[in-house]
Amino acid sequence: MAAARLGLWMAASMAAAWPLAVQAADDAVPAAAAPDLSVVSQRLDALLDRDYPALEALYKDLHAHPELGMQEVRTAGILAARLRAAGFTVTEKVGGTGVVGVLRNGEGPTILVRADMDALPLEEKTGLPWASKARATYEGKDVPVMHACGHDTHVAYLVGVAQALAAMRDSWSGTVVLIGQPAEEPLQGARAMLDDGLFKRFPKPDFGFAAHVSNLPSGVVAIKAGPSSSASDSYSVVFHGRGGHGSMPAATIDPIPIAARFVTDVQTVISREKDPAAFGVLTIGAIQAGSAPNIIPDSAEVKVNLRSQAPDVRELLRSGTARAAKAAAQMGNAPAPTISYLGGTGVLMNDEGMAAAAASMLKPVFGDRLAFAPASAPPMSGSEDFSEFVDAGVPSIFFAIGGYDPAVLAALKAKGEPAPTNHSPFFAPQAEPAIRNAVTAIVLSIVGGVRPAER
């Protein structure tokens, strides 16, 4: 999940809302009429018992060979081959390295299931036997690469969903569109696939599902109704100066103090302009300028990330950032800065009716491990570009899947240490039962008839 992380909000807001929310889910409207879920669940368990060893082997292979956004050539090829083997009609290179698999199974709704494929420019420190030693080029630099956000498990669960739905065609009808999405981390892949005609070249989904592993306890499946994640906007702000000798600053326009002034001043948009009760985060993620101590550079770049959960706050942070940048440049007698939008996405909204129906239907399967947070619970501070598909007219559920051994979490808590979150070099979720639970939650939701209310 791009610059801020799923594991953080899921472990915090969802776990905090869990006791209240599970009770609320008991009163949910049941899913549409469907086969006996206990029988379907037993059948799915048997299929997963057969198929799971290969899914875990796939996860380990992908973990050892991670690829950055829009570089997922090997991953996409493996996914495409697995989907074809399951009987799907597969198209590759959609929106760059994206994969689309379609399985038609008679009359019924068109259902989207999405998994993201990309990894992060990060050196792995998990010590796992299948730890990554891969390297790649990122922004012109050679960097280590790691699946530090669990997207390797996501590709594995997508294959598991494909195999299960193909084997259980007598339990559902309609069309399934499976998506292997590139470049979720920079929040670019979903938009790239849409711009490449995803919903024009392939059947337009009526509703959809996705899931994400986190550092919640293994076995937990969490559902957040309504707003689930924050909007994100990232900018590059380049301050222009006039370079020269470090001993003669009067002959220059030094962009470094201008950038430093901006870094400080822009935070007043949060502390003095935003309503204190409204969520909003402004992060300076990078400052790049200069090469030597005795040279005043001619430019300085600052990279800014904004998080918000309401349209008015989003606009305030955007306009306030631009205003502060222009004011800092003017104060330094410099030209106007160059402000470039690097990318972003909107708030991810889980369909409230689907979320309540799924929670009610899945509770007998997962028991106390099913967590349901109502729409009134706050969304996470992180962001997810699955929102692009939702905003394009596909009401959906985005599941949170626990991936950390409860005993490990308890031991860390006893030592006063936090559990590694997504994007940590130590992030190592348990593939079992995370992959199995993601497949189970999605397949049972499809077979069980979870869908939006008719409008």
N, C-alpha and C positions, 0 to 999 in steps of 0.2 A: 503493500500500500504506500506508495510514494513517500513523501517526506515525513509523515507522522504515522504512527503505527496502530494497526488493528489490535494487536495483543494488549496494548495499554488500555484502550477503552473497554474492550471486552472483559478483561480481567477486573477492571474497576467498576464501570457503570453497570454492566450486566450482572456480575456476581453480586454487587450491592443490591440490585433490584430483584434478585432471584427469589427470595422467600415470598415476598409480596406478589410477585408476578406469576409464579406457578399457580397460586390460588386463583388469580384473576383468569388464568387460562382455562380453569375448570368450567367456567361459564361460557366459553366460546361456542359459537355456532358450529356444529359438526361440518366436516367436509362433505362434498357432494357424494351421492350414493356410489358405493364402490365395493369390490370384492371383500370378503372376510379378511381383515388386515392381519389377524393372528395367523391364518393359513399362509397369506402372502409373505408375512415376515419370516415364517419358518422356511419357506421355500427360498427366500432371498438369503437367509443365513446359510443354507446348504450350498447355494451358488458361491457365496463369498468364502466359505470354507474351502471350496475347490479352487477358486480363482485367486484368493488372497496372496499365497506365496509368490505368484508371478507379479502381482501388483506391488508388493514390497520390494521385490528385485528391481522392478522398474523405477520405483522411488529412489533406491540406492544408486542406480546407474545415473539417473538425472541429477541427483545430489552431487555426485562425483564429477559431473560434466555440466556445470551451470553455464548459462549464456545470458548476456545482457539484452536489454530491450532492443527489438528490431535486429538482433543478431541470433535469434533462437532457431537457427537453421536445422541443427541436429535434433533438437527437441521437437520441432514441428514435424520433421520427417518421421520420427519414432511415433508420435501421436497419430499422424495420418495413417501410418501402416497399421497401428492397432485398431483404429476405427474402421478401416477397410476390412480387416479380418473379422470384425464383429458384424459386418454386413451393411455398413453405412456407405452412402455415396459421399465421397470426400473431395473437397476443393482446397488447394493449398495457395499460399501467397496472397491471401486476402488482407488488404490493409498492411502490406509488408510481408510479415512472416506468419500471419494468422492462418488458422485451420478451421474449416467448417465441415461438419459431418451431418448428413441428413438421413433419417430413417423414417420412411412412410409406413404407417400401419393402419390403414383404413380411415374411416371418417372420424373426426374429432378435432380437438384443439391443436394448435401448433405451439410447442413448448420449447423454450430456450433453456439450455444448461451451459453455463460458462465456467471455464477455469483459466487462470492466467499462467503464463509460462516463464516469465523473465526472472532473472536473478539480480544481485546487487554488486557494485564495485567495492568489495569488502574482503579482507583476509579472514579466512575461517580459523577459529581457535577452539572448536568443539572437541577435538581429539578423537572424533569418530573414525572407525576403520575405513569408512567410505568418504571421509572428508575431502573437500575440493582442494585441488592444487592448480586449478585452472587460472588462466590469465587472459585478458582481452584488452582491446583499446577502448578507452572511455574519454571522450572530450580530448582526443589527441594524445593521451597518456596511457602507458602500459600499466594495468592495474590487476590486482587479484580479484577473483569473482567467487561469490558464495550464494547459495540459496539460503539466505538469512531471513526470508519471509514465508517460507513454507510452500512456495509455488510448485516445488517438486512433488509434494504430496497432493497438490491440486490436480496436476496432470494425471497422477495415478488414480485419483478418485474419478476423474472424467472417464478414463478408460474403464474403470469398474462400473460406472453408471451405464456406459455403452454396452458392455457385455451383459449386464443384468437386464436391461430393457430389451435387448435383442433376444435373450433367452426366455423372457416372460411376456412375449407379444400377446399371448392369450389373456393377459390380465389388464391390458390397457389398449386404447385405440387413439389414433391421431397421428401427428407428425412431430418428431423430436429433432431439434436443431442443436447440435453440440458445437461449442465454440472453444477453440484453443486461442486465447487472446495474447498477443504480444504486448510488451511495453506498458504494463500496468504501473510500474514503479515511477516513471516520469509522467504518468497520467495522460498518455498519448495514444495507447493502443486501441481502446474502445472507439475513440473518435476516428482513428485512422481506418478501422474496419467499416464504420458507418459511412465515412466519406468514400469508401471504395464500393459502396452499393450493397452493403450487407443485407439490408432489409428490402432491397429491390431485386437483387440477383438470387436471393434465397427466400423461402417462405417467411413472411412476417410473423413473429411469435405473438401469441395471444397473452402469454405470461411466461415468467421465467424463474430460475433458481440458480443460486451460486452459494459457495461456502468458502470459509477461510479458517485455517488452523491458527491457534493462538497459544498463549501460555496459561490458559484456563486448565483446570485439572483434566487429565485424560478421562474420557467417557462422557464429559459434559457436551451437550448440544444446546446452544443458546439461540433464542430468537428475540429480536427487538422489533416491536411494532412501530410503524411510523418512521420518523427521522432516525436514521441509523448511524450516519457519519457526517462529517463537516464538509463544507465547500472548501476548496483549496485554490489559491492563485499564486503563481510564482513569477517574479519579475527580475530582470537584469537592469540595473541602473548604472550607467557608465558616466562618470564625471570627467569632463574634458578640461585639461589644463595646458600649461606651456612648460615643457621640460627644460632642465638646465642643470648647472653645477650646484651641488649641495651647499657650497659656500656663498652662493649668490642668489638667495631666494627672492630678492626684490626684482630680479630679472625674469622671474618665472611666475606662473600661476600654479601653485602646488595643489594637486587634486586630493592628496591624502588627508590633510586637515578638513577639506570640504566633505570627503566621505565620512570622516570621523564625526563631524558635526551632524551629518545626516543620520548616522547610526544612533546617536543619542536623541536627536530631536524627534525622529519619527515615532519613537515610543510614546510620545505625548498624545498621539492619535488614540492609543489604547488607554492611557492613564487619565487624559483630560477631555477627550471628545466622545469616546464610546460610553454608553450607559453601563455603569458597573455591573448591573444585573444581566447584561447580555454577553454571550460568549464571543470572544474574539482573541486571536493570537497573532502576533507579528514577530516573525523570527528572521534575524539576519544570519543566513547560513554560510556565507562566504564573502571574503574581502580579498581582492587580488589587485596588487599594484606594486610597481617598482621591481628592481633587480639588484641594486647595490646600495650601500649606505650613503654614498656621496653623490648619488644621482637623484634629482627630483624628476619623477616620471611625468609623462604628458597625459596619463589617464589613470583612473582607478575605477574598478568595477565592484559593485556591491550586489549580492543576490539576496532577494527578499522573498519570504514565503508568508502568505496570509491565510488564516483559517477563520471561518465564520459559519454560523448556522441560521442566519436570517438575512434576507435580501438587503435590508437597509444597512446592516452592519457590514455586509460584503462591499457595498458601494462606498461606505465611509472609509473602510480600510484601503480600498483601491484609490479613491480620490485623495485621501490624506497622505498616502505614500507618495503619490506624484507631486502633491503640493509641497511636502517637506523636501523632496529632492530638488525641486526647482528653487525653493527658498535658500537651500544650502549653497547651491551653485551661485545664486545671485549675491549672497553674502560674501562669497569668495571672489567676486568680480570675475566669474568664469562664464563661459557659454552655457546655454541650457543643456542639461544632461540628456542623454539618449536613454529612453525608458522602453524596454522591450518585454512583451509578454511571453513567458517561457512555456506556459501551459497551466492547466488546472481542470477542475471539474466541480459540479454542483453537489448539493446535499443529496446523499443516498436515502431514498424513501422506500421503506418496506411497506407493501400493501397491508393495511391493518386487518382486513378481513382474511387474507391469506395467512398472515402471521398467527392470528388467533385460531384459525381452523387447523393449521399445521401443529400448533402447540397442543391443542386438544387431542388431535389424532395420534400424535407421536408420544404423548405422555405414557400410555400403557406400554409402549415399546422401551422407552428409556427410563421411565420411572422418575425418581428424584434427581436423575442426572439431566432432566430436561429443564432448562431455565427459560422463562418467558418474561421479558421486560415490556411493559405497556408503552403506549405512545407518549405518555406523560413523563416517562423516564428520560433523562438527558441522553442525547446521542454521543458517540465518541468524538474525540477531538481530531482523530485521524481522518483520512479521506480515501475514497475508492472510486475508480472510474467506471465501475459497474453502473454507477448512476447515469452514465451516458445512455445506456440501453433503456433504463427506466424512463428517463426524460424523453426518449424517442418513442415512447408509447407502449412499453412492455412492463406492466405491473409485476412485481417480483418479491421473492424472499431471499435474503442474504443470511445464511446460517453462520454462526460462530461455532467452531469445533475445538474442543479442548485437546491439548497435546502434551501436557506435562504430567509425569507420574506424581500423584498426590503425596507419596512418601518423600520424593525429592523436594516438592514445594514445602512440606512441613519441616524438613531438615533445614532448608534455606531460611525459613521464617524463624526457626529456633536460634539460628546463628545471626539473625538480624540482617540477612542479605536478601536482596530482591531476586526474583526469578528472571532469567534472561528473557527479554522481550523480543518480538519481531524486530529485525534489523540489528540485533546484537551479534557480534562475532561468535558468541557462545550459544546462540539460539539453536536448540536441537530437540524439536518435538518428537514424541513417539509416533512413528508411522502407524503402529497398532496400538490403540484402536481408532486413531484419527481418520485414516483412509476408509476403514470399514464403516465408521459412523457417518461420514459424509455421504458415502454411497447409500447407506440405509435411509438417512433423512430425506435425501432427494428422491430416490426411487419410490419409497413409500408415499411421499407427498404426491408424486405423479400418479401412481397406481391408486392411491386413496382418494383422488379427485380434488385435491387442494387447488383452488383457482379463485380468481377475483369474483366478487359479486357482480351479477349482470347489471350493466348500466342502461 
